[in-house]
Amino acid sequence: MADAITVSAPISGTDSKLTFEAGRLAQQADGAVVGRIGDTMILVTATAARRPIRQTCLQRRTEESRWLL
């Protein structure tokens, strides 16, 4: 497992700092980043298929809609 990569920068006009961290959480995902400002955190993940899946835009939207119901 590779070391986590962290990048931080101050937010102008405030005392807050914006931090992005990759490589520590969600090791099963193809990519994952944690964004943090103060006590607020968000985890964003992405996965991909090994082979392209041939679908039209309408088919994808239908699949996404099923997950929302």
SULFEN-V584627 format. One record per residue. RES is the residue in one letter. SS is DSSP state (a for helix, b for strand, c for the rest). OMEGA is omega as a letter, one per 20 degrees, with the letter a starting at -180 (NA if undefined). D_FIRST is the distance of its C-alpha to the first C-alpha in whole Angstrom. Layout:
# SULFEN-V584627
res=RES ss=SS omega=OMEGA d_first=D_FIRST
res=RES ss=SS omega=OMEGA d_first=D_FIRST
This chain:
# SULFEN-V584627
res=M ss=c omega=r d_first=0
res=A ss=c omega=r d_first=4
res=D ss=c omega=r d_first=7
res=A ss=c omega=r d_first=9
res=I ss=b omega=a d_first=12
res=T ss=b omega=r d_first=15
res=V ss=b omega=a d_first=19
res=S ss=b omega=r d_first=22
res=A ss=b omega=r d_first=26
res=P ss=b omega=r d_first=29
res=I ss=c omega=a d_first=31
res=S ss=c omega=r d_first=34
res=G ss=c omega=r d_first=37
res=T ss=c omega=r d_first=35
res=D ss=c omega=a d_first=34
res=S ss=c omega=r d_first=30
res=K ss=b omega=r d_first=27
res=L ss=b omega=a d_first=25
res=T ss=b omega=r d_first=21
res=F ss=b omega=r d_first=18
res=E ss=b omega=r d_first=15
res=A ss=b omega=r d_first=12
res=G ss=c omega=a d_first=8
res=R ss=c omega=a d_first=9
res=L ss=c omega=r d_first=11
res=A ss=c omega=a d_first=12
res=Q ss=c omega=a d_first=9
res=Q ss=c omega=a d_first=12
res=A ss=c omega=r d_first=13
res=D ss=c omega=r d_first=13
res=G ss=b omega=r d_first=14
res=A ss=b omega=r d_first=14
res=V ss=b omega=r d_first=16
res=V ss=b omega=r d_first=17
res=G ss=b omega=a d_first=21
res=R ss=b omega=r d_first=22
res=I ss=b omega=a d_first=26
res=G ss=c omega=a d_first=27
res=D ss=c omega=a d_first=27
res=T ss=b omega=a d_first=26
res=M ss=b omega=r d_first=23
res=I ss=b omega=r d_first=22
res=L ss=b omega=r d_first=19
res=V ss=b omega=r d_first=19
res=T ss=b omega=r d_first=17
res=A ss=b omega=r d_first=18
res=T ss=c omega=a d_first=18
res=A ss=c omega=r d_first=20
res=A ss=c omega=r d_first=22
res=R ss=c omega=r d_first=21
res=R ss=c omega=r d_first=25
res=P ss=c omega=r d_first=27
res=I ss=c omega=a d_first=29
res=R ss=c omega=r d_first=33
res=Q ss=c omega=r d_first=34
res=T ss=c omega=r d_first=37
res=C ss=a omega=r d_first=36
res=L ss=a omega=r d_first=39
res=Q ss=a omega=r d_first=37
res=R ss=a omega=a d_first=33
res=R ss=a omega=r d_first=35
res=T ss=a omega=r d_first=37
res=E ss=a omega=r d_first=34
res=E ss=a omega=a d_first=32
res=S ss=a omega=r d_first=36
res=R ss=a omega=a d_first=35
res=W ss=a omega=a d_first=32
res=L ss=a omega=a d_first=34
res=L ss=c omega=NA d_first=37
